Amino acid sequence: KGLSPGGADSVETDAGYTAETWQERRRKRGGCKESTRRRKKERRDANTPVIGSFSSDDESRRSPSIPADWEAPAPLGTQELEGILQGLRVRKLPDGEPALQLVAQVRDHLRSHCSTLLRLPAPARRLIVVGDLHGHLNDLLHLLDSYGYPTETNIYLFNGDFVDKGVWGPEVLLILFCLLLMYPSFVHLNRGNHESWVCNDRYGFREHLMHAFPEHHIDLYTWIHECFRLLPLCYVIGGEVCVVHGGLPIEPVTLAEIAGVPRGAVPLGSQLKSKSDRIFQALLWSDPAKVAGPNKKRRAGWYFSQQHTEDFLRSNGLRRLVRSHESIPDGYSTMHGGLVCTVFSASNYDRQNSACVALIDAELEVKPGETWNQPYEHNFQRESLAQKSFSEKMNARKVFVTNLPHTVTELEIREWFSSRGCGRICQVLRGKE
């Protein structure tokens, strides 16, 4: 029949109703190239970090918190902390209650003694910047044995990414917490991108903690994330060396602006509504590169160029930027004409890489320490638990996506999953959601 008043894309049938043409049906199903390109553009513009398939554009929505009326247990004494530390060195975990006491004590310390940006004086002898550990307990024990325990002349700055990937994350984190409380003037912790539930839910720490503390893992996970939200984002050593986990934004930024960034949930995706949010994300996620632009590899943070590095250092009276965040074959490398130093302290993390630390001396010169390569010790029970949890998430997502209307975008899929806890995702497999 002839064209109907509905337009050129529909026809009127003998039955008296308007039927869709194949072009209209195809467009509604999302099969046309134009719709596909539009959905891809929406995902790019949203800039949501794809952490597996279950990332969120608002970390604060699911960030756990301790009830306001909760009373902290009695603080642990020095002898008790020493006992926990020595037990952890031989992979003996404390009971659940002492572990909760330890984490609560660290939370109070971070709340009262830390801020977004901390300034430390030039070290009397050396300051040791430790890069990503990612649950590699052998590497942490090796560097403590090689460089010695913290003292006034042997200061440690652990530069984020303490957990995830490696299965010994609970032991590594509790050792760092013990050291922080035992040597508060000589041990400092900086926040990395893996100090957030977005990564911990995806890269294993949640399951590792579940295996380590089966009766207390929920409370521990909640309280540990309270600590993560209070960690500093930046350190300035002697007024000349800046230490962050990731890197810089691709816009001018001052130390005063960094100091003004509120600690808390990591702003992701559509939450980047202010310069403060962009600074926060860049400090944890950005990487140095030859050419600046969006960080397409991580889908969070940016690539910052040598020009950005020079401008940042010059405008803030700094000499060097020390960072971590990337696996380096020898554990240490420099970029941007030696102005940016990258240090990575988890050996055999990727392609049999070695590990290293960065040493800052009394003259504020930054040099690499000795490289090492420690064998990675497996815990197959924890690894199988984490792998099973990940497989369930992937299967649940596959079932969910298969039964979706074709017009639902990938961003909406991620939004659906991020609005539910990991334990509820498995209900999809049982047909309960």
N, C-alpha and C positions, 0 to 999 in steps of 0.2 A: 504494500500500500504506500501511500504518499507519506511525506515527512509530517510528524506530529508537531503541535505547538511546543513540545518539550525541547525542540532543537534538533540539530543534525545528527546527534549521537543517539537518538532513540527513534523507534518506529512504533506505529499503532497497529495492533493485530486485529483480526476479525472478531476476537472475543471482546474487544472494547477496552482493553487495558494496555498500558504502555510497557513494552518489554525493553530490556536493556540490550544494547548492541554488544558485540564482542569487545569493542574498544572500551566501552564503559565498564563491563565486567572485569576486564583485564586491569583497568586503572584502579578499581576498587580493591581488587586482590593485591594490589601493590606490585604487579608483575611488570609494569612498564618501566622503561629505563629512567624516565623522568622521576618517578616516585622513588626508585632505588637510589638515584643520585641525591634526591632531596633528603632521604633518610640518612644516607652516609654523611651528608653535610651537617645534619642536625647532631649526629654523634660527634663529629669533629668539633663543631662549635661549642657543644656542651663541655668538651675538654674533661670528661669524667675519666679518672684513672681506671683502667681496666685491670683490677686485681683479680685474676681468674675471670669469673663471670658474675661475681657477686659484690661489685664495688657499689659505693653509694656516693651521691653528690652532697650528702650532709652527714658528716660523721657524728655530729651532736645528737642526731635523732636516736642513735642506738648506743651512744657512749654511756657506759655504766657509771653509776654514782653511788656513793655511800650515803645512807639515810642521815638526815641532819641530826637526829636524836641519838645516833649511834655513839657509844662511849668506847674510846680506845682502851685496849688492855694495858696492863702495867708495862712500862718499858723494860727491855732486856738490858742486863748489865754487861760490862766488858767481858767478864768470864764466860757468860752465856753466849755472847757473840763469837768469842774465840772458839768455843766448843762447836758451834754451828759451822763456823768457817773450816775448822779442821775436819769435820765430818764430811763436808761438801767436797773437800779435796780428794777424798777417797770414794766419792759418789754415794755417800750416805746422807740421805735427805733428813731434815728435821721433821718432827711431828707437825701435824697441821696447825695446832694452836701456836707453837713458837713461830712458825712461818707467818701466820697472820699477825702476830705481835711485831715481827720484824718489818713487814710491809707497812703496817700502820705507823710504826716509828719513822720509817723513811718518808712517808707522806707528810708527817708533821714537820720533819726537817726541811723538806723541799718547800713546804708552804711558808716557813718562817725565815729561811736563810737564802732562798734563791729568787731570781727574777728572770725576765726574758733574756736580758743581756747582763753578763757578769764580767767584771774587770778584775784580772789577777795581776799582781806585780811581777816584774821580771824574776825568774827563778834564781835562787842562790847558786845552784849548780846546774840543774836540768829539770825540764818538764817533759814528760813522756806522753805524747798523743797516741792513743790506741785507736785504730780504725775498727771497722766492722768485725764483730766476733761471731755473730749469727749462731749462737749455741755451740760453738766449738770449744769445749772445755779444755782439751789438751793444749790448745794455743794459749788460753788464759793462764793456765798453770805454768806453762813454759816461760811466758814473759815475766810472771811474778818471780819465778825462780832465777831467771837470767838477770833481771834488772833490780830485783830486791823489792821488799815491801815498802809502802809509802813512808817517807820521812820528810823532814823540812827541806832536805836537799834532793829529794827524789819524789817529785810530785807527779801524779797521774791525772790525765784527762781522757776519759773514755768517751769517744766521739760518736755515740749512737749505734743503732742496730745491734743490740745485745742478744736478741732472740730471733726465732724463726729459722727455717731451713734446717739447721743442725738440731739434733734431738735433745741436746743437753742444755737447752735454753733455761729451764727452771734452775739448774745448778749454777749456771753462769750468772744469771740475774741475782740470785740470792747471795752469791759470793760478792758481787759488786755492791749490793746493799749492805752487807756486813762491813766491807771495807769503808764505805761511805760513812757509816755510823762510828766505826772505830777510829778513823782518821779523817774527820770532817774538814780539816784545814788542808789536807794533802791529797784528797781524792775528790774528783769532780766528774759529774755525768752530764753529757750533752744529749739532746734529743735527736733521733734519726727518724726516717720515714717509717721504720718498722716498730716504732714505739706508738702504735695506734691500732685500734681494733680492726680497721680496714685490712691491714696486712696480717695481723695475728690470727684473724679468722680464716685467712686463706693459706698462709704459709706454714702452719703447723704448730705454733706456740700454744694455741688453745688446746689442741689434742695432747701435746707433750705435757702440759700442766695437768690435764685430766688424768693421764697415766701416773704422773708423779704423786698427785694428791687426790685420789679418787673420792674422798669424803669431803674435801674442802676446796675443790678446784673452782667452784662457782664463786665463792666469796673471795678467794685469792685472785681470780681473774678480774673481778670487779675492783678490788683494792689496788692491784698492780696498775690498772689503767688510770686510777686516780693519781698514782705517782707519775705515770707517763705524761699526763696532762699538765703536771706542774714542773716538768723538766725545763731547764733553760734551752734557748735556741741558738745562742751565740756566746762565745767567750772572746775577750780581747786581752792578750798577754802583753804586759809591759807597754801598753798603748800603741804597739806597732804590729802585732801579729794577730790576725783574726782567725778564729776557728769556728767553722760551721760544719754540719754534716753533709749537706748537698752543695749549694752554691748560691748564686746571686740572681735577682730578677733582672730583666732586660730594660729597666728604667732606672733613673738616678735614685739612689737610696743613701741615707745617712745613718750613722750609728744611733743617733737620737730617734730616728724613725723605727729602727729595729727594736730599740729599748721600749718603744711605745706599743709594740704589738702585744696584745693580750695573750697569755698562755691559755691552753685549753684544747678544744677539738681542732683537728687539722681541716682547714677550709678546702673543699674539693669541688670541682665541677662548677655548678651554677652558684656556689657559695662565694665565688671570687667577686665580691661586690665592691671591694675597696682596695686601695693600695696596700693597706695593712694585711689584707687577706693574701694578696699576691706575694708580698714579702714573706709571710709565714710559709706558704707553699714552696717558694723558691729556696728558702734556707734548708728545707728538708729534701727537695726533689730535683733541683737543677743540676746540670752537668756542664763543665767547660767544653768548648768546641771551637773550631776555626770560624764557623759562621753562626751567628745568633739566629734564634727562632724558636718556635714551639718544640718541646721535647716529644717528638712523635714516638720514640721508642718506649718511653714510660707513660706517655699521655698524662703527664703531670709535671709541673715545673717547666723550665726553659733551658735551651742551650744558650750560654752566655759566652761572648767572644773576648779576645784579648783586650779590645777597646773598652768593654764593660769592666773588665778587671782593673785596668789601669785607671779608669775614671773613678771607680769605687775606692781604690787604695789612695789615690791622690787627694780626693775630696775629703777623706776621713783621716788623713795623716798616718796611713798604715804602710807597711813594707811588704807584707806577705799574707796570702790567704791559704790556710791549711784546711783540707776537707777529706772526706772519706767517700762512701756511697758507691764506689765502683771497684770491682775485682781487678787487681793489677797483677800481672804475671810474677813480678818480683816483690810485690807488696808495697812498692813506693815508686812514684813517678812525678815528674813536673811538667807543667804546660804553661803556655802564655809567657814564654821567655823566662821561665823560672819563678814567676810570680805566684803561681798556683801549685801547691803540693797536694798530691792525693796519697793517702795511706790506707792500707787494707791489712787487717791482722788475723784473718781466718785462712789458714793454709788448706790446700786441697779442697777449696770451696768450688772452684771452677777450673777444669782442665789442669789439675795438679799444680796450681799456683802456689808460690811461696808467700810468706807473711812477713810483715815488718812493722815498725813503729816510727814515728817522727820525733826527733829530739830537738827541743828548743833550749839553747844554753843561756847563760847569764847575759851574753851580748845580743840575745834575741835572734841568733842565727838558727835556721832550720835545716837539719841534716837527717838523713835516714839512719836508723839503727841497723844492727846486723839482721840479715834475713834468716828465716828458719822455715822448716817444713816438718810439721808434726802429722803423724798418721791420724786419720779420722776414725774414732772409735764408734761403732754402731751400737744402737739399742733397738733390736729388731721388733720388740713388742711396741715401743712407741712409734716406730716408723710404720708398722702395719696398721696401727690405729689411725694415724694421720692419713695414710693412703686410703684406708677404708672410708673415712669421713669425706675425703676429697672425691672419691668415686661416687659416693652417694649423692653428693651435690651435683656432680656432672650428670648422673643418670636422672636425677630429679629435674634438672633444667631441660634435659633432652625430652623427657615426657611432657613437661609443661609447654615447651616451644612447639612440639608436634601438634598439640591440640589447640594452639592459639589461632584466632582469626588472623588472616594474612595482613590485615591493616595495622596490627600492633607493631610498634617500632622496637628496635633493640634496646633503646634507652628505657622504654616502658617495661621491658622484660627485666632489666637490671633493677629498676625501681621496685618491681614486685618482689624480687628476691631480697633486696636490701631492707625491705620493710618487715621481713620476717627473720627470726633468729635461726641459726644453723640447725638447731634441733627440730624446728618446725618444717624445714624444707623437706625432710624425709617423709612427711605426711603426704606429700604429693604422690609418692610412689604407692602409698596405700589407698589412694583415692579419697582421702579425707578432706582435701581442699581442692 
